[in-house]
């Protein structure tokens, strides 16, 4: 079972990797900065709906968030991937798919060399 404290620590870690202040993340997740601070310190419970809002604002899925407890998620352990995710945050599905196609093309070209 995940404690409030470890959940809050993970949120803080992901927020910092995304280079968000508490105020900015709270604004984007439509919660108060005070509440986010209390969650990060493990002082408050959080609903799945609110956690999903925070994850969406960070550019990660709930699955990625929970997977990060068992093995370091790429979002938490790979700074470059975290920066890419930050750049994609707020982009449309079409824009994200275009980036994915470019990445696949780059890897295909590299494989041919």
Phi, psi and omega in degrees: 000142181269125180281160175303322183294312182291326176297315179296320177299317180296317177299316179299316180300313180294322178298317180292321176298325178281355180060042176258141168281164175300320182298315182293314180297317179299317179299314182290332179268358180061045174228172180273148176300324180297316179297315178301317178299318179294321177294315180298328179274358180077017183272341184231149171283159179227142177277160177298322179299316180291320177299320179296320177299317181294315180299317178300317179296329179276350179083024178233163178269164174299322179300315178299320180299310183288328176296333182293346178280330181273318175217144184308121179285151177304325181297329183267334188250343184245106185298322181294315178298322178298320179293322177297314179299321179298317180294328181278344181301127178087356178278158181286164177300320179298318179295317179296320179293324177296318178296317179299317178299319179296317180298315179299320179295317178301314180294324178296318179294318178298322180294328181287340183286000000 
